[in-house]
Amino acid sequence: MVTQKSRHSLDGPVVTIRRGVAIYKKLSSSYWYARVWDARNKRNVVRSTKETGKIAARQFAEDLAIEILGGKSQPPKQYTFKHYAQRLIAISRTMVELGQRNANYVNTIITFLENKEWGLQKQFQHRDVRELRTKDFADFLDKLAKDRPDLSESTRNMLTATFRNVLKVAVRDGTIDSVPATPRDRQRDNPRAYLPFYPLVDRKQCAYTKVRNTVRTLVKEHREFIKNAEKLNKPKTIYDAKKLRIVPITSELGDLIVFAVNTFVRPTTTELYALKHENITIADNPRRLLVTVKKGKTGFRIASSMENAVDVYERIRQRNPDAKPSDYLFFPSYTNRNTVRDIVQRQFGLVLQRAGIQNDPVAGLKYSVYSLRHTAICMRIILGGGKVDIYTLAKNAGTSVEQIERFYAKHLPISAELARNLHHFERELTRELKKDAVQVDEAGS
């Protein structure tokens, strides 16, 4: 039995004129209908064109769209926000290919442009960049604050930065003369979660030592279990596969932890997990590794390690005596570095759980593998005894002096050595003043 179509059904396909504007016919009428999306009121406006011809119906739809948009016609595509947003993405991809930016830089831009709920494209894509003003963006932020009060200050500030970057491309192309002023939220600085270490805490409370000792314990337990399993012919794993998809923890994880803390590299697929033997050079005076990071978050850099990293690298060489220059340092049997990242995250999570130090008491954040980098930077500030040049530290870690001051140094307590350095000038000045006073007295007498 054939089902009869409703008289309100479509008579043929919908004809899209452009985004948000279309015409179509229904079985109930010989006239075309125009449909226009009203972005301000979040609804479709539908009108009968009273036209039977497609060309006349298209013109009606265009006129209706102009009416709904407040009497303003759509700007040429080469002047729209969307056009320059795509230009920004293309320029950013070129920067990544040249090693000037990390691949995540492009992904971040795309996220803030194209997020379906609060992305910039949703609000501005059809706007003429020549007509955008400070009020337009301020209204966008005000509406966003009402609709999505859960969005962090950091997210709102990234939206501002991305908006400005799009318009900077328009400035570069000569379409506009300058970027309009944009309001910016004052961002609260949260300290980075680092593993407390001696002398900031008592030796017994040193979380970094606890982590290393826990890795050794897990490695020893696994070896004992393997030895007994072979005797009893039992499965050779002590980890519950249902709870944790984990590769058995070996001394390689311990070496990775020490390496990360002594080289300042980020535990990411473009830095730590991307390192190969060809990226490592042993240098002397002082004894250290020169670690070549090709596509780090801030681009290319050569990081100078602490001496302990050399011992780690020599153990890696002993563990893999036939390693080629193109082989990876850690988990070389895995070609997919995302897999390695996930393995290390799960292993490190198990170590933290076993050590009982899953939360940072200062920052109120959960520890992660990234805490190793934060620990490395904090250690240099504290253990350097106030003699570490913060600019050199920032350059070596692939960050900025501002970042270190805002997120690390600002929240660290003053150690005894730092306090002595703080008073050093005062003591010297006091001695000089006393010396001058004695000379004045002698001259007077």
C-alpha positions as CSV (number, residue, x, y, z in Angstrom):
1,M,0.0,0.0,0.0
2,V,1.4,3.4,-1.1
3,T,1.3,6.1,1.6
4,Q,-0.1,9.4,0.3
5,K,2.1,12.4,0.8
6,S,0.9,15.3,3.0
7,R,0.0,18.4,1.1
8,H,2.6,20.2,3.2
9,S,5.4,18.0,2.0
10,L,8.2,19.4,0.0
11,D,7.8,19.5,-3.8
12,G,11.4,18.8,-4.7
13,P,14.7,19.6,-2.9
14,V,15.4,22.8,-0.9
15,V,17.5,25.3,-3.0
16,T,20.2,26.9,-0.8
17,I,21.1,30.4,-2.0
18,R,23.7,30.9,0.7
19,R,24.2,30.0,4.3
20,G,20.9,30.8,6.1
21,V,18.9,31.7,3.0
22,A,17.0,29.1,0.9
23,I,13.9,28.6,-1.2
24,Y,11.6,25.6,-1.6
25,K,8.2,24.5,-2.9
26,K,5.4,22.6,-1.2
27,L,2.8,20.3,-2.7
28,S,0.1,22.6,-1.4
29,S,1.1,25.6,-3.5
30,S,2.4,26.6,-6.9
31,Y,4.5,29.4,-5.2
32,W,8.0,29.2,-3.9
33,Y,8.7,29.8,-0.2
34,A,11.6,31.8,1.1
35,R,13.3,30.7,4.4
36,V,15.8,33.0,6.2
37,W,17.7,32.3,9.4
38,D,17.3,35.2,11.9
39,A,20.5,34.9,14.0
40,R,19.5,37.5,16.5
41,N,16.2,35.8,17.4
42,K,17.5,32.3,16.8
43,R,14.6,31.3,14.5
44,N,13.8,30.8,10.8
45,V,11.6,33.3,9.1
46,V,9.4,31.8,6.3
47,R,7.5,33.8,3.7
48,S,5.6,32.9,0.5
49,T,7.3,34.6,-2.4
50,K,4.1,34.7,-4.4
51,E,6.3,33.8,-7.3
52,T,6.2,30.7,-9.5
53,G,9.5,31.3,-11.2
54,K,12.8,30.3,-9.4
55,I,14.7,33.5,-10.4
56,A,12.1,35.8,-9.0
57,A,11.8,33.7,-5.9
58,R,15.6,33.9,-5.3
59,Q,15.4,37.7,-5.5
60,F,12.6,37.7,-3.0
61,A,14.6,35.6,-0.6
62,E,17.6,38.0,-1.0
63,D,15.4,41.0,-0.3
64,L,13.9,39.2,2.8
65,A,17.3,38.4,4.1
66,I,18.3,42.1,3.8
67,E,15.2,43.1,5.6
68,I,15.8,40.7,8.5
69,L,19.5,41.7,8.8
70,G,18.4,45.3,9.5
71,G,18.6,46.7,5.9
72,K,22.3,45.6,5.5
73,S,23.3,43.5,2.6
74,Q,25.9,40.7,3.1
75,P,29.5,41.9,2.7
76,P,31.7,40.4,0.0
77,K,33.3,37.2,1.2
78,Q,36.8,38.6,1.1
79,Y,35.8,41.1,3.8
80,T,34.0,38.7,6.2
81,F,35.3,37.6,9.5
82,K,35.1,34.0,8.3
83,H,37.5,34.7,5.4
84,Y,40.1,36.1,7.8
85,A,39.6,33.3,10.3
86,Q,40.4,30.8,7.5
87,R,43.4,33.0,6.6
88,L,44.6,32.9,10.2
89,I,44.4,29.1,10.3
90,A,46.3,28.8,7.0
91,I,49.1,31.1,8.3
92,S,49.3,29.2,11.6
93,R,49.7,25.9,9.8
94,T,52.6,27.4,7.8
95,M,54.2,28.5,11.0
96,V,53.9,24.9,12.3
97,E,55.5,23.5,9.2
98,L,58.4,25.9,9.6
99,G,58.9,24.8,13.2
100,Q,57.9,28.2,14.6
101,R,54.8,26.9,16.4
102,N,53.6,23.7,18.0
103,A,50.9,21.7,16.2
104,N,48.6,22.4,19.2
105,Y,48.7,26.1,18.3
106,V,46.5,25.4,15.2
107,N,44.2,23.1,17.1
108,T,43.7,25.8,19.8
109,I,42.8,28.5,17.2
110,I,40.3,26.1,15.5
111,T,38.7,25.3,18.8
112,F,38.1,29.0,19.7
113,L,36.9,29.8,16.3
114,E,34.6,26.8,15.6
115,N,33.3,25.6,18.9
116,K,29.6,25.0,18.2
117,E,28.4,26.6,21.5
118,W,30.7,29.6,22.1
119,G,33.1,29.8,19.1
120,L,33.8,33.2,17.4
121,Q,32.5,32.0,14.0
122,K,29.0,31.4,15.4
123,Q,28.8,35.1,16.3
124,F,31.0,36.9,13.7
125,Q,31.5,34.7,10.6
126,H,29.2,36.8,8.3
127,R,30.3,40.2,9.8
128,D,32.2,42.7,7.8
129,V,35.6,43.1,9.5
130,R,35.6,46.8,8.3
131,E,32.6,47.4,10.5
132,L,33.6,45.5,13.7
133,R,33.9,47.8,16.7
134,T,34.9,47.4,20.4
135,K,31.2,47.4,21.3
136,D,30.5,44.4,19.1
137,F,33.0,42.2,20.9
138,A,32.0,43.6,24.4
139,D,28.4,42.6,23.6
140,F,29.6,39.2,22.6
141,L,31.4,38.7,25.9
142,D,28.4,40.0,27.9
143,K,26.1,37.6,26.2
144,L,28.6,34.8,26.7
145,A,28.8,35.5,30.4
146,K,25.0,35.1,30.7
147,D,24.7,32.0,28.5
148,R,27.9,30.2,29.8
149,P,28.9,31.5,33.2
150,D,30.9,28.3,33.7
151,L,33.5,29.3,31.1
152,S,36.8,30.2,32.8
153,E,38.6,33.5,32.6
154,S,41.3,31.8,30.7
155,T,38.8,30.6,28.0
156,R,37.4,34.1,27.7
157,N,40.8,35.6,27.3
158,M,41.8,33.1,24.7
159,L,38.6,34.1,22.8
160,T,39.8,37.7,23.0
161,A,43.3,36.8,21.8
162,T,41.9,34.7,18.9
163,F,39.5,37.5,17.9
164,R,42.4,40.0,17.8
165,N,44.6,37.6,15.8
166,V,41.9,37.3,13.1
167,L,41.7,41.0,12.8
168,K,45.5,41.3,12.8
169,V,45.5,39.3,9.5
170,A,43.0,41.9,8.2
171,V,45.4,44.7,9.2
172,R,48.3,42.9,7.5
173,D,46.3,42.6,4.3
174,G,45.4,46.3,4.4
175,T,41.7,45.8,4.8
176,I,41.5,47.6,8.1
177,D,43.9,50.1,9.7
178,S,44.0,48.8,13.3
179,V,42.5,46.2,15.6
180,P,39.7,47.8,17.8
181,A,40.3,47.8,21.6
182,T,39.1,44.6,23.2
183,P,38.1,44.1,26.9
184,R,40.2,41.5,28.7
185,D,39.3,39.8,32.0
186,R,41.9,40.0,34.7
187,Q,43.2,36.5,35.0
188,R,43.8,34.9,38.4
189,D,47.1,33.1,38.5
190,N,47.1,29.6,39.9
191,P,50.3,28.0,41.0
192,R,51.4,25.0,38.9
193,A,51.2,21.6,40.6
194,Y,54.7,20.5,41.4
195,L,55.9,17.6,43.6
196,P,57.1,19.0,46.9
197,F,60.8,18.3,47.5
198,Y,63.4,18.8,50.1
199,P,64.3,21.4,51.4
200,L,60.8,22.9,50.9
201,V,59.5,20.0,52.9
202,D,61.0,17.5,55.3
203,R,62.9,14.7,53.7
204,K,60.2,12.2,54.8
205,Q,57.6,14.3,53.1
206,C,59.5,14.7,49.8
207,A,56.9,13.7,47.2
208,Y,59.5,13.5,44.4
209,T,61.5,10.9,46.4
210,K,58.3,9.0,47.2
211,V,57.4,8.8,43.5
212,R,60.9,7.4,42.7
213,N,60.8,4.9,45.6
214,T,57.3,3.8,44.6
215,V,58.4,3.1,41.1
216,R,61.3,1.0,42.4
217,T,58.9,-0.9,44.6
218,L,56.5,-1.7,41.8
219,V,59.3,-2.8,39.5
220,K,60.6,-5.1,42.2
221,E,57.1,-6.5,42.9
222,H,56.6,-7.2,39.2
223,R,59.9,-9.0,38.9
224,E,59.1,-11.2,41.9
225,F,55.7,-11.9,40.5
226,I,57.1,-12.9,37.1
227,K,59.6,-15.2,38.8
228,N,56.9,-16.9,40.8
229,A,54.4,-17.0,37.9
230,E,57.0,-18.9,35.8
231,K,57.3,-21.5,38.5
232,L,53.5,-21.8,38.9
233,N,52.7,-21.4,35.2
234,K,50.3,-18.4,36.0
235,P,49.5,-15.3,34.0
236,K,52.5,-12.9,34.0
237,T,50.8,-9.7,35.2
238,I,49.9,-8.2,38.6
239,Y,47.7,-5.5,37.1
240,D,43.9,-5.8,36.8
241,A,43.3,-5.4,33.0
242,K,39.7,-4.4,33.6
243,K,40.6,-1.5,35.9
244,L,43.8,-0.3,34.2
245,R,45.0,-1.0,30.7
246,I,48.6,-0.8,31.6
247,V,51.9,-2.0,30.3
248,P,53.9,-3.5,33.2
249,I,56.0,-0.9,35.0
250,T,59.7,-1.3,34.5
251,S,62.8,0.8,35.4
252,E,62.1,2.6,32.1
253,L,59.4,4.7,33.9
254,G,61.8,5.6,36.7
255,D,64.4,6.8,34.1
256,L,61.7,8.8,32.3
257,I,60.7,10.6,35.5
258,V,64.3,11.5,36.3
259,F,65.0,12.5,32.7
260,A,61.9,14.8,32.6
261,V,62.8,16.5,35.9
262,N,66.4,17.1,34.8
263,T,65.8,18.3,31.2
264,F,62.7,20.6,31.6
265,V,61.1,19.1,28.5
266,R,57.3,18.9,28.4
267,P,55.8,15.4,28.6
268,T,54.1,15.7,25.3
269,T,54.1,13.9,21.9
270,T,56.1,16.8,20.4
271,E,58.7,17.1,23.1
272,L,59.6,14.3,25.6
273,Y,58.0,11.4,23.7
274,A,59.3,12.6,20.3
275,L,62.9,12.5,21.4
276,K,65.2,10.2,19.5
277,H,68.9,9.3,20.1
278,E,69.8,11.7,17.3
279,N,68.4,14.5,19.4
280,I,70.8,13.9,22.3
281,T,74.4,15.0,22.6
282,I,76.6,14.5,25.7
283,A,78.6,17.6,26.6
284,D,81.2,18.4,29.3
285,N,82.2,21.2,31.5
286,P,79.6,20.9,33.0
287,R,78.6,17.4,32.3
288,R,75.2,17.5,30.7
289,L,72.9,16.6,27.8
290,L,72.1,18.9,24.9
291,V,68.5,18.0,24.1
292,T,67.3,19.2,20.7
293,V,63.5,19.8,20.7
294,K,62.5,20.3,17.1
295,K,58.8,21.0,17.3
296,G,58.2,22.1,20.9
297,K,55.3,24.2,22.1
298,T,57.4,27.3,21.5
299,G,59.2,26.0,18.4
300,F,62.8,24.8,18.1
301,R,65.2,24.9,21.0
302,I,68.2,23.1,22.4
303,A,67.8,22.5,26.2
304,S,70.8,22.0,28.5
305,S,70.1,19.3,31.1
306,M,71.3,18.8,34.6
307,E,74.0,16.2,35.2
308,N,71.6,13.4,36.4
309,A,70.1,13.3,32.9
310,V,73.4,12.0,31.6
311,D,73.3,9.0,33.9
312,V,69.7,8.3,32.7
313,Y,70.8,8.4,29.0
314,E,73.7,6.1,29.6
315,R,71.3,3.6,31.2
316,I,69.0,3.9,28.2
317,R,72.0,3.1,25.9
318,Q,72.9,0.1,28.0
319,R,69.2,-1.1,27.8
320,N,69.2,-0.7,24.1
321,P,72.8,-1.3,22.9
322,D,71.7,-1.6,19.2
323,A,69.6,1.5,19.1
324,K,69.9,3.5,15.9
325,P,70.0,7.4,15.8
326,S,66.4,7.4,14.5
327,D,65.1,5.2,17.4
328,Y,63.0,6.8,20.2
329,L,64.5,7.2,23.7
330,F,61.5,5.9,25.6
331,F,59.3,3.0,24.6
332,P,61.0,2.7,21.2
333,S,58.9,-0.3,20.2
334,Y,55.8,1.9,19.9
335,T,55.7,3.9,16.7
336,N,52.5,5.7,17.8
337,R,53.6,8.3,20.3
338,N,50.1,9.0,21.4
339,T,50.0,5.4,22.7
340,V,53.2,6.0,24.6
341,R,51.8,9.2,26.2
342,D,48.7,7.2,27.3
343,I,50.9,4.4,28.7
344,V,53.0,6.8,30.8
345,Q,49.9,8.6,32.1
346,R,48.3,5.4,33.3
347,Q,51.6,4.1,34.8
348,F,52.3,7.4,36.5
349,G,48.7,7.5,37.8
350,L,49.2,4.1,39.4
351,V,52.4,5.2,41.0
352,L,50.8,8.3,42.5
353,Q,47.9,6.2,43.8
354,R,50.3,3.7,45.4
355,A,52.4,6.5,46.9
356,G,49.3,8.3,48.2
357,I,50.1,11.7,46.8
358,Q,47.5,12.3,44.2
359,N,46.6,15.9,45.1
360,D,48.7,19.0,45.3
361,P,48.0,20.6,48.8
362,V,49.1,24.1,47.6
363,A,47.4,24.5,44.2
364,G,44.5,22.2,45.0
365,L,45.1,20.4,41.7
366,K,45.6,16.7,40.9
367,Y,49.1,15.7,40.0
368,S,49.9,14.5,36.5
369,V,52.9,13.6,34.4
370,Y,53.1,17.3,33.6
371,S,53.9,17.9,37.3
372,L,57.4,16.6,36.5
373,R,58.1,19.7,34.3
374,H,56.7,22.0,37.0
375,T,58.9,20.2,39.6
376,A,62.0,20.7,37.3
377,I,61.5,24.5,37.1
378,C,60.7,24.9,40.8
379,M,63.8,22.8,41.7
380,R,66.1,25.1,39.7
381,I,64.6,28.2,41.4
382,I,65.0,26.8,44.9
383,L,68.1,24.5,44.6
384,G,69.9,27.2,42.6
385,G,70.3,29.1,45.8
386,G,69.2,32.4,44.3
387,K,72.0,32.3,41.7
388,V,70.0,30.9,38.7
389,D,69.4,33.5,36.0
390,I,65.6,33.4,35.4
391,Y,66.0,34.4,31.8
392,T,68.4,31.5,31.1
393,L,66.0,29.2,32.9
394,A,63.0,30.4,30.9
395,K,64.9,30.0,27.6
396,N,66.1,26.5,28.5
397,A,62.6,25.4,29.5
398,G,61.0,26.9,26.4
399,T,58.9,29.4,28.3
400,S,59.0,33.0,29.2
401,V,60.3,35.0,32.2
402,E,56.7,36.2,32.7
403,Q,55.4,32.7,32.9
404,I,58.0,31.6,35.5
405,E,57.4,34.7,37.6
406,R,53.6,34.3,37.4
407,F,53.2,30.6,37.9
408,Y,56.3,29.4,39.7
409,A,58.5,31.9,41.5
410,K,55.6,33.9,42.8
411,H,54.2,31.0,44.8
412,L,57.5,29.5,46.1
413,P,58.6,30.2,49.7
414,I,61.9,32.0,50.3
415,S,64.6,29.4,51.2
416,A,67.3,30.0,53.7
417,E,69.9,30.6,50.9
418,L,67.6,33.0,49.1
419,A,67.1,34.9,52.3
420,R,70.9,35.1,52.8
421,N,71.3,36.4,49.3
422,L,68.5,38.9,50.0
423,H,70.4,40.2,53.0
424,H,73.8,40.1,51.3
425,F,73.6,43.7,50.0
426,E,72.3,44.9,53.3
427,R,75.3,43.5,55.2
428,E,77.7,44.9,52.6
429,L,76.1,48.3,52.8
430,T,76.1,48.3,56.6
431,R,79.9,47.6,56.6
432,E,80.5,50.4,54.1
433,L,78.4,52.9,56.2
434,K,80.3,52.0,59.4
435,K,83.6,52.4,57.5
436,D,82.6,55.8,56.3
437,A,81.5,56.8,59.8
438,V,84.9,55.8,61.3
439,Q,86.7,57.8,58.6
440,V,84.6,60.9,59.4
441,D,85.3,60.5,63.1
442,E,89.0,60.2,62.5
443,A,89.0,63.3,60.3
444,G,87.1,65.3,62.9
445,S,89.4,64.4,65.7
